[in-house]
Amino acid sequence: MSDDQPVAMLVERARSEGLQLTGQGGLLQQLTKSRLWRRNLASPRLSSTVR
């Protein structure tokens, strides 16, 4: 599996389910927020800016 395949599969699934990819509440925003929290880059004092 190439590095691009998981991303392509995720985008394909999001599109097929009618999800917005970008913008407020979009897939990209949700993935970014999730990634920040998992990496512990969002401290409690920054949580209001990560929403």
Backbone as a chain_set.jsonl record, in Angstrom:
{"seq": "MSDDQPVAMLVERARSEGLQLTGQGGLLQQLTKSRLWRRNLASPRLSSTVR", "coords": {"N": [[0.844, -1.171, 0.0], [0.645, 2.153, -0.947], [1.773, 5.371, 0.34], [-0.17, 7.247, -0.247], [-2.54, 5.873, -0.588], [-4.179, 5.252, 1.797], [-5.173, 7.813, 2.375], [-6.511, 8.469, 0.005], [-8.493, 6.506, 0.068], [-9.914, 7.276, 2.352], [-10.857, 9.821, 1.591], [-12.444, 9.101, -0.596], [-14.408, 7.547, 0.689], [-15.543, 9.504, 2.379], [-16.607, 11.278, 0.481], [-18.462, 9.582, -0.79], [-20.27, 9.256, 1.244], [-21.276, 11.723, 1.427], [-20.001, 13.663, 2.954], [-18.542, 16.77, 3.927], [-15.427, 17.888, 2.783], [-13.636, 19.979, 3.322], [-13.502, 23.104, 5.165], [-15.633, 24.564, 7.758], [-16.269, 22.213, 10.19], [-15.652, 20.187, 8.472], [-14.117, 17.2, 7.033], [-11.273, 17.443, 6.925], [-10.775, 19.384, 8.897], [-11.742, 18.027, 11.168], [-10.032, 15.78, 11.243], [-7.566, 17.048, 11.643], [-7.921, 18.267, 14.158], [-8.324, 15.986, 15.725], [-5.862, 14.722, 15.403], [-4.125, 16.589, 16.604], [-4.969, 16.474, 19.295], [-4.416, 13.794, 19.898], [-1.674, 13.786, 19.743], [-1.019, 15.275, 21.855], [-0.609, 17.998, 21.562], [-2.288, 20.024, 21.987], [-2.827, 21.944, 24.578], [-4.69, 22.397, 27.67], [-5.095, 25.183, 27.913], [-5.018, 26.014, 25.317], [-7.176, 24.858, 24.162], [-9.521, 26.18, 23.388], [-8.838, 27.388, 20.999], [-8.476, 25.304, 19.288], [-10.837, 24.139, 18.679]], "CA": [[0.0, 0.0, 0.0], [1.441, 3.381, -0.993], [1.436, 6.369, 1.354], [-1.359, 7.997, -0.664], [-3.737, 5.03, -0.627], [-5.115, 5.454, 2.917], [-5.806, 9.12, 2.227], [-7.456, 8.358, -1.113], [-9.625, 5.702, 0.526], [-10.672, 8.091, 3.289], [-11.544, 10.86, 0.809], [-13.492, 8.407, -1.367], [-15.499, 7.199, 1.605], [-16.203, 10.739, 2.804], [-17.408, 11.762, -0.653], [-19.589, 8.675, -1.026], [-21.224, 9.462, 2.336], [-21.749, 13.101, 1.363], [-19.35, 14.511, 3.947], [-17.773, 17.903, 3.458], [-14.007, 17.606, 2.971], [-12.957, 21.149, 3.886], [-14.389, 24.095, 5.77], [-16.091, 24.392, 9.138], [-16.85, 20.91, 10.449], [-15.29, 19.242, 7.417], [-13.243, 16.075, 7.356], [-9.908, 17.909, 7.185], [-10.761, 20.031, 10.206], [-11.917, 16.997, 12.186], [-8.805, 14.987, 11.326], [-6.522, 17.883, 12.228], [-8.201, 18.394, 15.587], [-8.08, 14.676, 16.328], [-4.408, 14.491, 15.396], [-3.533, 17.463, 17.618], [-5.27, 15.954, 20.621], [-3.691, 12.536, 20.11], [-0.25, 14.081, 19.898], [-0.896, 16.12, 23.05], [-0.124, 19.327, 21.215], [-3.284, 21.0, 22.428], [-2.894, 21.994, 26.031], [-5.99, 22.926, 28.081], [-5.225, 26.622, 27.681], [-5.184, 26.214, 23.888], [-8.31, 24.071, 23.669], [-10.522, 27.034, 22.739], [-8.409, 27.712, 19.638], [-8.418, 24.084, 18.503], [-12.209, 23.735, 18.341]], "C": [[0.894, 1.239, 0.0], [0.982, 4.343, 0.098], [0.141, 7.112, 1.027], [-2.638, 7.177, -0.606], [-4.672, 5.218, 0.565], [-5.865, 6.787, 2.809], [-6.851, 9.071, 1.126], [-8.69, 7.563, -0.696], [-10.521, 6.501, 1.468], [-11.48, 9.166, 2.557], [-12.693, 10.239, 0.01], [-14.688, 8.067, -0.483], [-16.263, 8.439, 2.055], [-17.102, 11.271, 1.69], [-18.634, 10.888, -0.872], [-20.669, 8.819, 0.047], [-21.729, 10.902, 2.39], [-21.139, 14.031, 2.392], [-18.579, 15.637, 3.274], [-16.305, 17.621, 3.742], [-13.27, 18.755, 3.653], [-13.991, 22.077, 4.504], [-14.793, 23.723, 7.185], [-16.779, 23.037, 9.294], [-16.52, 19.845, 9.415], [-14.318, 18.178, 7.892], [-11.825, 16.534, 7.703], [-9.797, 18.56, 8.556], [-10.867, 19.002, 11.33], [-10.66, 16.149, 12.36], [-7.67, 15.769, 11.981], [-6.699, 18.008, 13.732], [-7.893, 17.085, 16.317], [-6.587, 14.404, 16.456], [-3.715, 15.337, 16.466], [-3.759, 16.91, 19.02], [-4.5, 14.673, 20.894], [-2.214, 12.774, 20.343], [0.021, 14.957, 21.111], [-0.297, 17.484, 22.743], [-1.089, 20.411, 21.664], [-3.365, 20.94, 23.947], [-4.264, 22.576, 26.422], [-6.154, 24.422, 27.816], [-5.389, 26.941, 26.19], [-6.446, 25.57, 23.339], [-9.35, 24.936, 22.976], [-10.112, 27.396, 21.327], [-8.41, 26.495, 18.727], [-9.798, 23.643, 18.045], [-12.536, 23.935, 16.934]], "O": [[1.788, 1.368, 0.836], [-0.072, 4.148, 0.705], [-0.565, 7.555, 1.933], [-3.727, 7.751, -0.577], [-5.879, 5.336, 0.358], [-7.053, 6.864, 3.12], [-7.959, 9.578, 1.298], [-9.81, 7.914, -1.069], [-11.747, 6.41, 1.39], [-12.649, 9.391, 2.87], [-13.788, 10.799, -0.046], [-15.837, 8.277, -0.869], [-17.492, 8.427, 2.107], [-18.238, 11.67, 1.946], [-19.726, 11.401, -1.115], [-21.841, 8.54, -0.205], [-22.504, 11.265, 3.274], [-21.704, 15.087, 2.677], [-18.034, 15.468, 2.183], [-15.968, 17.16, 4.833], [-12.379, 18.525, 4.47], [-15.197, 21.86, 4.381], [-14.357, 22.711, 7.733], [-17.76, 22.752, 8.607], [-17.044, 18.732, 9.471], [-13.775, 18.245, 8.995], [-11.243, 16.057, 8.677], [-8.84, 18.316, 9.291], [-10.158, 19.1, 12.331], [-10.268, 15.834, 13.483], [-6.905, 15.221, 12.775], [-5.74, 17.871, 14.491], [-7.283, 17.083, 17.385], [-6.114, 13.919, 17.484], [-2.819, 14.852, 17.157], [-2.839, 16.883, 19.837], [-3.985, 14.48, 21.996], [-1.575, 12.021, 21.077], [1.164, 15.337, 21.364], [0.43, 18.054, 23.557], [-0.732, 21.588, 21.712], [-3.909, 19.995, 24.517], [-4.929, 23.186, 25.585], [-7.261, 24.872, 27.522], [-5.85, 28.028, 25.841], [-6.751, 25.726, 22.156], [-10.009, 24.462, 22.051], [-10.983, 27.692, 20.509], [-8.349, 26.643, 17.507], [-9.912, 22.85, 17.111], [-13.653, 23.64, 16.512]]}, "num_chains": 1, "name": "protein.A"}
